[in-house]
Amino acid sequence: MKSCFCPVLCLITILINYLSSCDSNASERIRLGDFTKEQIKIPDKLLCIEGSCLKDTTLSRSKRMVIYIDSQECSICRIDNLGCYIALMRLCENYGVDFIILFSPRTEQLYGVIKHLLDIRYPFPVYIDNEAVFATSNEHIPSSQEYHSFLLNENNYPIYVGDPVYSKTEKAFKLLKRVLRYYCEK
């Protein structure tokens, strides 16, 4: 019974997040459906900034919550608001889920993003895809920002799509907690 429940829960999660969005349209719904059927490819090598340290890193394969900040967003604005993710990061840690904030800035923004992250000295790791491998490997991800956050299973398939911090609704946060509780306690 439990194995049948998981796909239904994932579908309901994605549907609720979709229906609660403001700019829903048919083509975005189709792309989101395609997106959830495709594996997310995480680059082998990423830059990692934690505090004032900059290093190359390879991520371990496990369950992950990814917050993807692409080159279309204001990277400096998002860096200034990273503190909003501390509660979500701690929630994921409690369930043994890696929390990945992944920036993929334009080449001309790369130095400024790295410098700003080093100046801010966030106490958790922030990853930078300085070669835009994530974007080119995952063209199936919808362009809308609201779909740039997702919980991935151990095979890198999305089981939850949506950013409870970005959506600013308690309902989205509670739904993510239910998915984490179900998925991580199996």
C-alpha positions as CSV (number, residue, x, y, z in Angstrom):
1,M,0.0,0.0,0.0
2,K,2.8,2.4,0.9
3,S,4.5,2.0,-2.5
4,C,1.3,3.0,-4.3
5,F,0.9,6.0,-2.1
6,C,4.3,7.7,-3.0
7,P,3.6,8.4,-6.7
8,V,0.1,9.7,-5.8
9,L,1.6,11.9,-3.1
10,C,4.2,13.3,-5.5
11,L,1.6,14.0,-8.1
12,I,-0.7,15.7,-5.5
13,T,2.3,17.8,-4.3
14,I,3.1,19.0,-7.8
15,L,-0.5,19.7,-8.6
16,I,-1.1,21.7,-5.4
17,N,2.0,23.8,-6.1
18,Y,0.9,24.3,-9.7
19,L,-2.6,25.3,-8.8
20,S,-1.4,27.8,-6.1
21,S,0.7,29.7,-8.6
22,C,-0.5,32.9,-10.1
23,D,0.7,32.7,-13.7
24,S,-0.5,29.1,-14.5
25,N,-1.0,28.3,-18.2
26,A,-1.4,25.1,-20.2
27,S,2.1,25.0,-21.8
28,E,3.7,25.5,-18.4
29,R,1.6,22.6,-17.0
30,I,2.8,20.3,-19.8
31,R,6.4,21.3,-19.3
32,L,6.1,20.7,-15.5
33,G,4.7,17.2,-16.2
34,D,7.6,16.5,-18.5
35,F,10.1,17.9,-16.0
36,T,9.0,15.6,-13.2
37,K,9.5,12.6,-15.5
38,E,13.1,13.5,-16.2
39,Q,16.2,12.9,-14.1
40,I,18.0,16.1,-12.9
41,K,21.6,16.0,-13.8
42,I,23.9,17.6,-11.1
43,P,27.3,18.6,-12.4
44,D,30.3,16.5,-11.2
45,K,32.3,19.6,-10.2
46,L,30.9,22.8,-8.6
47,L,32.5,25.7,-6.8
48,C,31.5,25.7,-3.2
49,I,31.6,28.8,-0.9
50,E,31.1,28.2,2.8
51,G,31.9,31.2,5.0
52,S,35.0,32.7,3.6
53,C,36.3,29.5,1.9
54,L,36.2,28.8,-1.8
55,K,36.8,25.3,-3.0
56,D,36.0,22.8,-5.8
57,T,33.6,20.1,-4.6
58,T,31.9,17.0,-5.7
59,L,28.5,16.3,-4.2
60,S,27.6,12.9,-2.8
61,R,24.7,11.1,-4.3
62,S,21.8,11.2,-2.0
63,K,18.4,12.8,-1.4
64,R,18.6,16.5,-2.2
65,M,16.6,19.7,-2.0
66,V,17.9,22.0,-4.7
67,I,17.3,25.7,-4.9
68,Y,18.4,26.7,-8.4
69,I,19.1,30.3,-9.1
70,D,19.7,30.7,-12.9
71,S,21.3,33.5,-14.9
72,Q,18.0,35.2,-15.5
73,E,17.6,36.1,-11.8
74,C,19.3,38.9,-10.0
75,S,22.0,36.9,-8.3
76,I,23.1,39.6,-5.9
77,C,19.4,40.1,-4.8
78,R,19.1,36.4,-4.1
79,I,22.4,36.3,-2.2
80,D,21.1,39.2,0.0
81,N,18.0,37.1,0.8
82,L,19.7,33.7,1.4
83,G,19.1,34.0,5.1
84,C,15.4,33.2,4.4
85,Y,16.4,29.6,3.6
86,I,17.9,28.8,7.0
87,A,14.7,27.2,8.4
88,L,14.2,25.2,5.2
89,M,17.9,24.1,5.3
90,R,17.5,22.9,8.9
91,L,14.3,21.0,8.1
92,C,16.1,19.2,5.3
93,E,19.0,18.4,7.5
94,N,16.7,16.9,10.1
95,Y,15.5,14.4,7.5
96,G,19.0,13.7,6.2
97,V,18.5,15.6,2.9
98,D,21.3,17.5,1.4
99,F,20.4,21.2,0.9
100,I,21.9,22.7,-2.2
101,I,21.6,26.3,-3.2
102,L,23.0,26.4,-6.7
103,F,23.8,29.6,-8.6
104,S,24.4,29.6,-12.3
105,P,25.3,33.2,-13.1
106,R,26.2,34.6,-16.5
107,T,29.9,34.7,-17.1
108,E,30.1,38.5,-16.6
109,Q,28.4,38.1,-13.2
110,L,30.5,35.3,-11.9
111,Y,33.2,37.3,-10.2
112,G,30.7,39.6,-8.5
113,V,28.7,36.6,-7.3
114,I,31.7,34.9,-5.8
115,K,33.0,38.1,-4.2
116,H,29.6,38.9,-2.7
117,L,29.2,35.4,-1.3
118,L,32.7,35.5,0.2
119,D,32.0,39.0,1.7
120,I,28.6,37.9,3.2
121,R,30.2,34.7,4.7
122,Y,27.0,32.5,4.9
123,P,27.5,29.7,7.5
124,F,26.2,27.1,5.0
125,P,27.5,25.9,1.6
126,V,26.4,27.7,-1.5
127,Y,27.3,26.1,-4.9
128,I,28.2,27.8,-8.1
129,D,28.0,26.2,-11.5
130,N,30.6,28.5,-13.1
131,E,30.4,26.6,-16.5
132,A,26.6,26.5,-16.8
133,V,26.6,22.7,-17.0
134,F,23.4,22.4,-14.9
135,A,21.4,24.6,-17.2
136,T,22.6,23.0,-20.4
137,S,22.1,19.5,-18.9
138,N,18.6,20.2,-17.7
139,E,16.8,22.1,-20.4
140,H,13.6,20.4,-19.4
141,I,13.3,22.5,-16.2
142,P,10.6,25.1,-16.7
143,S,11.8,28.7,-17.0
144,S,9.5,30.0,-14.3
145,Q,11.3,30.7,-11.0
146,E,8.6,29.0,-9.0
147,Y,9.8,25.6,-10.4
148,H,13.5,26.1,-9.7
149,S,13.3,24.4,-6.3
150,F,12.8,20.7,-6.0
151,L,13.3,17.7,-3.8
152,L,15.1,14.9,-5.6
153,N,15.1,11.2,-4.7
154,E,18.3,9.2,-4.6
155,N,18.0,8.8,-8.4
156,N,17.7,12.5,-9.0
157,Y,14.0,12.5,-10.0
158,P,11.9,15.3,-8.6
159,I,9.4,14.2,-6.0
160,Y,8.4,17.7,-4.8
161,V,8.5,20.8,-6.9
162,G,8.2,24.3,-5.5
163,D,9.9,26.7,-3.1
164,P,8.0,27.1,0.2
165,V,10.2,30.2,0.9
166,Y,9.5,31.8,-2.5
167,S,5.8,31.0,-2.4
168,K,5.5,32.5,1.1
169,T,2.7,30.2,2.1
170,E,2.5,28.0,5.2
171,K,0.6,25.4,3.1
172,A,3.6,24.8,0.8
173,F,5.9,24.4,3.8
174,K,3.6,21.9,5.5
175,L,3.2,20.0,2.3
176,L,7.0,19.7,1.9
177,K,7.2,18.5,5.6
178,R,4.7,15.8,4.8
179,V,6.6,14.7,1.7
180,L,9.9,14.7,3.7
181,R,8.4,12.8,6.5
182,Y,6.9,10.1,4.2
183,Y,9.8,9.9,1.8
184,C,12.6,9.9,4.4
185,E,11.1,7.5,6.9
186,K,10.7,4.7,4.3
